[in-house]
Amino acid sequence: MDLREYKTDPQLEEEGKEIQVDTDTTITIARFNNPAFRKMQERISEPYQKAVGRGKITDETAGKILSRCMAKHIIKGWSGLMLDGVEILYSEEKCLELLLDPSLNDFKEQVLLESQRIENYREERLEDDLKNSKRSPITAVGGPKKGKSSSKA
């Protein structure tokens, strides 16, 4: 097993990657549980844990904490996001409002899923692999096999 497959870009994980949602919409999403996210989550959770005993935060409070942390450290921006045909301009405050809206829980879940996909934050390797390859770029990405000729049109 080559661990290179698991290498991610820490800067991309924290600053976010632009994810194409549909033809008109992109959301810049940082990786779930990035250092800034964890730090904020711990800081906000601490008073609740002390008040009701370690690890005993209600689901409602945990959901609000998660939404606050996501608005600050997971969703970094968007373009083309619409609600009822009206474009929503990005702001951290508007982001939090959307994440707290129970009717938009599926949106929140989708962002969480994207923020946990390792492939979104992997180091860019294709260009490096092509530069280091002795073969032509077409062959390097699955073009003609050895022994077969290819003609240029």
N, C-alpha and C positions, 0 to 999 in steps of 0.2 A: 504494500500500500504506500502510495506517495502522498505524504501529508500536504504537499503543495495544493492539492484539491481543497483543502480546508483553510488555506490562507486567505484572510480578508484584509481589507484596507481600513485601518482604525479611523482615519480621517473621514472616510466616506461613511463609516458606521455612525459617527457623531454628527457630521454636517448634513447627512442625508443624501439620498439618490433620487433623482427625478424618475418617477414611475409613471408610465403612460397608462392611464386608466381606460380611455377610449380615444377616438380620433381627435376630440377637442379638449380633453382634460388630462392634466398631469398633476401629480401630488409629489412633493419632495418629502421623502420619508427616511428618517434616521433609524438605525437599528434598535430594536427593543432591548432594553436593559443596558444601554450604553452607559458609560461612567457618569455623565451628567444626569441622566434619567435616574439611575440608582441612587445617586447622592440626594437628589430632590425627594425621591420617594421615601428614603430613610428619614430625612429631616421632617417631612410632613407627617409621617406615620408615627414617629416617636411619641408625641404627646398622647395620642390615642392608645398606644400600647401601654404606656405608663398608667393611664387612667383606668383601663379596664383589664389589665393583666396582659402579659406578653402574648402576642399573637392573636389577640381576641378583638379584632376590628370587625365591625358589622359589614355585611356585604354592601350595603348602601354607601357607607363611608369609604370602603375600599374602592368602590366604583368611582366615587368623586375624586379620590386621590389619584387613581389611575388616569382619569380624564385630565386633571390638572397637569400631571407629568407628561402626558402625551401631547397636550397643547403646547407645552414649553419645549420638550426635548425629543419628540417623535415626528410630529407634523411640522415641517419647517417652511412650508409654503404650498401654494397651489395656483393653477391657472385653469380657467374654463369650468370651474365648479359651479353648478347651478342648483337652485331650489325653486321649484314651481315656475321654471322658465326665466328666472332672474339670476344673473351671475352674482356670485358671492365673492366679494373682495377679501383677500386673505388678511387676517390680523390674528394675533394670538388670542385676543378676547373673543372674536367671532368663532375661532376654532374651538375654544373651550365651550362656548354656547352650543355648538353643533354636537360636540362629544357628550354633553350632559343631556341632550334631548333624547328621551327614551324611544321616540319614534325613529331615531337614526342609529339604533344599536347595531344594525347590520353594517352600516358605514364604518362605525368604530371597530367592529370585528374584522372587516376587510383590511383596514389600515394595520391592525395588530398582526394579521396574517402576513401581510407584505413586509412588515418590520421584522419578522422572524425568519424570512426566507434567506438562507445563507447566500444563495446565488446572487441576490441583489447587492451584496457587499464584498464579493470576491474581488481579489486583485485582478486588474485588467491584464490578461496574459496573451490574448490572441496576437496582438501586434508583436510582442516579444517573441512568441513562438514562431511567427512568420519570419522575423528578422534572423533568428538563429537557425532556421531550417535551411538545409542545402538544396531542398527541392523548390520548385516554382510555387507561388502562392496558390495556384489552382490545385496542384497536387497536394499541398499542405492542408488544404481544407476539404479534401475528398474528391478531387478532380480525377483525371485519368490515372489508371494504375500503371506501374512500370511495364514496359514492353509494348504498350499501346501507343500509337502515335496520335497526335492531335494536330489538326490543320487549322491554320488561321484563316478566317474568311475576309 
